[in-house]
């Protein structure tokens, strides 16, 4: 069955009906024009896909083709057919203008916030549709953890960490919270972790002794923090084995990585979601401890005893008995 059938052409009013905010200028204007010109010859499925990409440009830029198709309610192959119907060589060449748009112009966060506000107006004051969309996106990305490919990636990352003399953890800006969590929870069990940050301009000081016996967990998502990319490249050049927790196999963190763990960060919000990445961090920590045997249990026991000695955690005070 062909995706091209005889239908009347779609003019500007048709595009406005599909998405009143479809851009007439900027990096996405050409795609809008191509959809307008081809709309009359698109099948219902391709029209549905076109309608979604017009309304959700940030999803095209950030989300995998499979996830984008799921959000649009079509098959992944439909996205490939749409790209070709619009005279692109393939899906990646169709996607590139969206990435360019997200990297430039008024700024990625402003563009997302503008889309977020438009959705808020469409919801007519109710927050339920937005919250549902956010939960759905995060839930779908979290389910990717249990896929065979992701499980294998986590297992390989675990082996690299367990076999390392020192484990360096790098994450800047919003990803610092993920890096700090991994470093903190890992350090409850093992004493060979170094949290790499730029405090007091000591970013590269912390990497001074890194070598081929070490592993690096580098965490970063688009837009990639320059210090994270440069520190990861520095570590790889020293021979360290890099584990990249990032959003794409073509991420700059993945370029020299021994193992890549990809995570979908797309969200209806103005800021990318860190929830799926947090789930990956927790899964990796669990695998490391599960493989630690009695040594891991002994280390956790000692840590808990030390915390108890220092009174690290609040306890319910004992109530005094009233005098008779």
N, C-alpha and C positions, 0 to 999 in steps of 0.2 A: 504494500500500500504506500502510495506516495504522500508526501507532506505538502505538495503543491497542488492546489485545486483552483478552479475558476471562481473567483470571488471579486466583487467590486473593490477598487482601490480604497485605501484608508487615508483620509486627509488629516490635516491638523486637528480638526474637531474630534476625529476618532481617537487620536492619540491623547487628547485632553480628557476624553471620556475614560480611557484606560488608566491614565495617571495624570492629573492636572499639574503635578509638580515635575513632570518629565523635562529635563533640561534642554533648552534651545541653544545654549552656548556652552563652551568649555569642552573638556575631554570626552564627555559623554554625548555631546550633541550629534556626532556622526552616527552613533548607534541608534539614537532616537530617530534620526532621519532614515536610517536603513529599515528600522521597524515600521516606520510610517509608510515607506515605499513598498515594503514586502507584505504588509499586513493582510492585504486582500487575497494573497495567494498562500497564506499559512493555514495549516490544518488546525482544528480546535485545540489539539494538544500543544502545538507550537504557539498558538495565540495565548494559551494559559501560561506557558513558560515565559513568553515575551512580556505579558502583563506583570508577572512577578518580578522580573529583572528590572523593569522600569520603576516599579514601586520600591524595590529594595536593593539599590545599587551597592550598599556597603556589604550585603550578604554575598554578592557576586565577587567582590574583591577579597573577602576574608574566608569564605566558606568553601569547603571541598565541593566538587561537582556533584558527588553523591548526596551530600547533605543539602545542597542548594535544590536539587531535584526533589528531594523529600519535602522540603519546605514549600516548594511550588506545587506539589501534588502530581508530579509527572515522573517518568522513568529517567534515569541518568542519561540514557541514549538520546532522549529528547533534547537535552541541552546541547549535545554534539550536533544534532540535526538542525537545531535553531541557529547555532553558529554558522553552519554551512549554508543554511538558507539565507543568511544575512551576508554571504560572500566572504566569510572569514575562512582561513585555512584550517582552523580547528578550534577547539574550545579555548585553549590557552591564549591564542591570538585574540579571540573575542573577549577574554577576561582581562587582558593587559590594560585596555583603556580605563577599566574600573580601578585597577590598582594604581594607575597613574593619577586618577582623580582623587583617590584616597590619600596619596602621598603629597599632593600639591593643592593648589587653589586656596580655598579659605581655611584649609586644615582638616585633618581627618576627624578630630573630635567635634569640631563645629558642624561638619557635614552630618555626622551621626546624630548630634543633638538636634539639628534642624529636622531630620527625618523622625526622630523621637517625638518632637513637638507636633509634627504633622499627624502622627499616629494618635497622639493624645487628643487632638481636635476631633479626629474621626471617632474616637471612643466616647465622645460626648460626656466627658467628666468621669467616666468609670475607669478605675485603675485595673480592674480584673482582666481585661484582654491583654494588657501589657505584661502583667505579672504571669499570666498563663503562658504567653509567648516566651518569656524569659525562662520559666521553669521547663518548658518543653525543649527549648534549645539546649539548656544545660543537661537535661536528662538524656537527650539523644547523644550528646558528646560523652557523657559519663559511661553510657552503655558500650562505647567503643573500647573501654578498658578490657572487656572480656572477650574481644575478638581474638582469634588465634594469632594474627599478626602482631597485635599490641602486646599480648601475653608473652610472645617470643621476644619482642623488643625489651620488655621489662626484665625478663630472665637474663638476657645478655647484659643489660645494664647492671643488674644485681651482681653478676659474675665479675664484671670489671671493677665494681666497687669493693667486693669482698677480696679481690686479689691485689688491691692497690696498697702501696706502702702508706701513702697519704691521700686523702680525698679532699679535693678543693671544691668549694661550692660557690658559684658565681651567679648573682642575680641582682639587677639594679632597678631603681625606680619602683614601679608597682610589683615587679618580680622579686624585689628584696624580701617581701613577706614570705614568699615561697621558699627562697633560699635559706632564710633564717629558720623557718620551720624545719626544713630537712636537716640543717646543721644542728639545731637544738635537739631534735628527737634522736638523730643518729648519735650525737655525743652522749646521750644517756646510756649508750651501750658501748661505744668505741671511742677511743681517745685520739684518733688519727685524722680528725677533720679540721679543715681550715676554712672559715667563712671569709671570702674575698670581698671586700668593699672598698670604697674610696674615702673612708674616714681619715681625716688629717692628711689627705693626699697620699695615702700609703697603698694605693691599689696594686702597683707593681712590686712594692716591697714584700707583699704577702705571697707573691708568686716567685720570689727570688730563688728559692731552692727547688722548684718544681723540676722533675725529670721524668724519664721513661718508666719509672716504677710507680708513677702516680696516676690517679684518675681525676677527671674534672667533670662535675655536673654543672653544665651551663644552662641557664634558664632565661629565655627571652622570646618576645613575640613582637610582631609588627605594631608600631614603628620600633625598630630595634635600637636599643641604647648603644651608643658608640663605644663606651667603655667596656661593655659586656662583650661586644664583637672583638675589639682589639685585645682584650685580656684572654679570650678564648683562642684567638689566633696565636698569641704569644705562647700559651700553654701547649698548643699543638706543635708549634715549631720546636719546643723543648722536648718533644717526644711523648708528652703525656697523652693518655687515652681519654678522648673527650666524649662525654655522653650529653647530647643536646636534647633538652626538653623544649620544643619549639613548635611553631604552627605550620611548618612546611618543610618538605625535603629539600627545597631550594633556599631555605633560610641561610643567612650568612653564618649562623652558628652550626649549621649542619655540614658546611663545606668540608671541614677537616675532622668531622666526628667519626669515632669508631662505632657509635651506635646513636641512632636518632629515635626519639619518642615523639611522635607528632600528636598534637592536641588541637581540637577545634575551639577557637576562642570567640567565634561569632556570637553576638548578642543583640537583641533589639535595643538595648540601652546605648547610651552615648560612649560608654567605655567597654572595651572587650572584657569578656567574662574570664575570671581566673578560677572559677569553680571546677571546670574539668581538669585544669592543670593541678589544682590542689588534690583532686582525687588520684591523679597519676603519682604525685609525690607521696601520698599516703600509701598507695599500692607498692611503690618501690621500697619504702621503709619497711613495710610488712614483709616483703620478700627477703630483704636483707636479714631481718631478725629471725625469720622462720628458718633460714639456712645457718644461723649462728650456733645452734646446739647449746650445750651446757655452758660454754664460755659466755654466750650472750645472756643467759639466765643469771649466771653469777654476777656479771657486770651490772645488770639491772637491779639485782638485789642489793649490791653495794651502794649504788646510786640512791636507791630509795632509803637505805639506812642513813646515808649521809644527809639527805634532805630532811629526814625525820630529826636527826641530831640538831640541825640548824633551825628547825621549826619553820621550814619553808612554806608549809601549807597551813591555812587557818583551820582551827578545830573548834568544834562546839565546846564552849567552856562548861566545866562541870558545875552543876548547880549545887549550892550549899543547902544542906538540910536546915530547916527552920528549928530553932530551939523549942523544946516542949514547953 
